[in-house]
Amino acid sequence: MRKNSFLIVLLILIFCLTGCSNFGKKAPVYEEISSTEKSFYYYKGELSIYGKIYLPEGDGPFPVVVLRGGMSEPMTHTERLVSTITSNGIAAVVFDPIGAVSPSKSSGELTDMSVLTEAEDLNIVIDNVIKLNEIDKENIFLWGHSLGGLVSTYVAETRSDIKGLIVVEPSYMMRDMAMEMYSDVSKIPDVVYSPSYLGGIFFKDVINLDIFEKMPEYNGQVLLIRGTEKQDGQSDEEYELGINSFDKAIKTFSSCDMYIVEGANHAFSGKYEQEMLSATIEFVKSNVG
């Protein structure tokens, strides 16, 4: 009897050591759309992150680019890039962070979103994607535009498995802009209505995050892509602040190249998008191990 009791206790301990850490966590949900496309729901507690994985034709595993666009941009903005990426033998992942986009199949409210919450979501996406047999976990690349560039940079700085980083007009100047708006963090309201409808947490997290601090610690290759023109409605001061932040990043990363697209502005639309995309693909191909 004592022997049986001992075995029961031992089995319970083994279960807890191997299974309790995942108890209560929701498993990823995948839907096969085609042989080269699947959608997913990943989870952060009860909150869901919706996205899609696009694969090239043929057998993997494939290098992968995880894409994140600018502030409040739905994944459909980056989804239009994936066909060119996959036609070059590279998988692509797009997703909507929690609370970052409305409407969206992802959970959450816009006022709960910040750079750090988006970084948490990006980490969850990466951690799940690298478990897939079709993905080469030794060749993970991050691509981010504007705010997505800031988020992707922070994640690359804090992980050891990101092979390369592509940032398009990254919002490295956002901390300076937020500090100019709020010199006293304690006076940031719960909801900010201007210049954008965001939660106070967004501005608090941006101010507390010095994106340049850990740049030298990232050992992967970096490609920073920028245009030469101002965005519509952008002041000269904001434009110069952005250019200065790009130049500072070039000097701060351990290995960073800049690719300048003449005539492009922050949006990188039309023919400028194609040139940016060609530079992105060339960068990934040249850095795949």
Buried (B, 14 or more C-beta within 10 A) or exposed (E): EEEEEEEEEEEEEEEEEEEEEEEEEBEBEBEEEEEBBBBBBBBBEEBBBBBBBBBBEEEBBBBBBBBBBBBBBBBEBBBEBBEBBBEBBBBBBBBBBBBBBEEBBBBBEBBBBBBBBBBBBBBBBBEBBBEBEBBBBEBBBBBBBBBBBBBBBBBBBEBEEBBBBBBBBBBBBBBBBBEEEBEEEEEBEEEBEEEEEBBBBBBBBBBEBEBBEBBEEBEBBBBBBBBEBBBEEBEEEBBEBBEEBBEBBEEBBEEBEEBEBEEBBBBBEEEBBEBBBEBBBEBBEEBBE
